[in-house]
Amino acid sequence: MKLVIQRVKEASVMVNGDICGSIGQGYLVLVGISDSDTEETADKMISKMIKLRIFEDEKGKTNLDLAAVDGRLLIVSQFTLYADCRHGNRPSFIQAGAPAPSEQLYDYFVRKAGEFVPDLQHGIFGADMKVSLVNDGPFTIILDSKELGI
């Protein structure tokens, strides 16, 4: 599982011209799922994401987590995080998870993350989405379950 976590002042996602998710301060999280990912993987990645201390305290140090700043979550599925560009110029997506099980795991990820962050919004799995954000910093963190040993 791969997460791209962007600290944002605000973010939104649109499908077919309609906003389906919108937040103020918090994280925009792009979620990529592979066939080897499980609910256990999702649980560990959510725990890591929620505990990240990437908001500034009163001294300007990145020392606060999402809960400390009453932050929000906007979660968007993005299979292209598994793009393999090593050969040629056209990315291969064979490392991305198959759609049906990935959608189930994405839904699980959204539900479980919602247990930690009550104001959670999300995109629609597999939809053509338009994502807007005001990145705060900019501050972007990439979490890869394989690199973390999860």
C-alpha positions in Angstrom: 0.0 0.0 0.0 1.2 3.4 -0.8 0.0 6.7 0.7 0.8 10.2 -0.5 -0.1 12.5 2.4 -0.3 16.2 1.7 -0.8 18.6 4.5 -3.4 21.0 3.3 -5.2 24.2 4.2 -8.1 22.9 2.1 -8.9 20.2 -0.5 -11.8 18.9 -2.4 -12.6 16.2 -4.9 -15.2 16.4 -7.7 -16.9 13.6 -9.7 -19.0 14.6 -12.8 -18.9 18.2 -11.8 -20.2 17.6 -8.2 -18.1 18.0 -5.1 -18.2 14.6 -3.3 -15.7 15.5 -0.6 -14.3 18.8 0.8 -12.1 19.6 3.9 -10.4 22.5 5.5 -7.1 22.0 7.4 -5.9 18.4 7.4 -4.6 15.7 5.1 -5.4 14.9 1.5 -4.4 11.3 1.2 -3.9 9.5 -2.1 -4.2 5.7 -1.6 -2.7 3.1 -3.9 -3.4 -0.6 -3.3 -1.6 -3.6 -4.5 -2.7 -7.3 -4.6 -0.6 -8.1 -1.6 -2.2 -5.6 0.7 -4.6 -6.8 3.4 -6.8 -5.3 6.1 -3.8 -5.7 8.5 -1.7 -3.6 6.0 -4.4 -0.9 6.0 -4.6 -0.9 9.8 -0.9 -0.4 10.2 -0.8 2.3 7.5 -3.7 4.2 9.1 -2.0 4.1 12.5 1.2 5.5 11.0 -0.7 8.2 9.0 -2.7 9.3 12.0 0.3 9.5 14.3 2.5 11.6 11.9 3.5 14.8 13.6 3.7 17.1 10.7 1.8 20.2 11.9 3.6 23.1 13.5 3.4 23.8 17.2 3.6 27.3 18.7 7.4 27.3 18.2 7.1 26.5 14.5 8.4 22.9 15.0 6.6 20.0 13.2 5.5 18.4 16.4 1.7 18.1 16.2 -0.4 15.2 14.8 -3.8 15.5 13.1 -5.8 15.2 16.2 -3.9 18.0 17.9 -4.9 20.5 15.3 -8.5 19.1 14.9 -7.5 18.1 11.3 -9.7 16.6 8.6 -9.1 13.8 6.1 -9.9 13.6 2.4 -9.1 10.2 1.1 -8.8 9.5 -2.7 -8.0 6.2 -4.4 -5.2 6.4 -6.9 -4.0 3.2 -8.5 -1.4 5.2 -10.5 0.8 5.3 -7.4 1.8 1.8 -8.6 3.0 3.0 -12.0 6.1 1.2 -13.2 8.1 3.6 -15.5 11.3 1.6 -15.7 10.8 0.4 -19.3 9.8 2.6 -22.1 7.7 5.7 -21.8 4.3 4.2 -21.2 3.7 3.3 -17.5 2.7 -0.2 -16.6 0.2 -0.7 -13.8 0.5 -4.4 -13.3 1.7 -3.9 -9.7 -1.6 -2.1 -8.8 -4.3 -4.3 -7.2 -7.2 -5.8 -9.2 -10.2 -3.5 -9.1 -12.7 -5.5 -7.1 -10.5 -6.5 -4.1 -8.8 -3.1 -4.2 -12.2 -1.3 -3.9 -13.1 -3.5 -0.9 -9.8 -2.7 0.8 -10.2 1.0 -0.1 -13.7 1.0 1.5 -12.2 -0.7 4.6 -9.4 1.9 4.7 -12.0 4.7 4.6 -14.2 3.1 7.3 -11.2 2.4 9.7 -9.7 5.9 9.2 -13.1 7.3 10.1 -12.8 5.7 13.5 -9.9 8.1 14.2 -10.9 11.2 12.3 -14.7 12.0 12.6 -14.6 14.5 9.8 -13.5 12.3 6.9 -14.4 12.8 3.3 -13.5 10.6 0.3 -13.6 10.3 -3.4 -15.3 7.5 -5.4 -13.2 4.4 -6.2 -12.6 4.1 -9.9 -14.2 7.4 -10.8 -12.7 10.1 -12.9 -12.0 12.6 -10.2 -10.8 16.2 -10.2 -8.8 17.0 -7.0 -8.1 20.5 -5.8 -5.9 21.5 -2.9 -4.0 24.2 -1.2 -0.9 22.4 0.0 0.3 23.8 3.3 4.1 24.2 3.2 4.2 22.5 0.7 4.4 19.4 2.9 4.1 16.0 1.3 5.0 12.6 2.8 5.1 9.3 1.0 4.4 6.1 3.0 5.1 2.7 1.3 4.1 -0.3 3.3 7.0 -2.3 1.8 9.6 0.3 2.8 8.1 0.4 6.3 8.2 -3.4 6.6 4.4 -3.7 6.9 
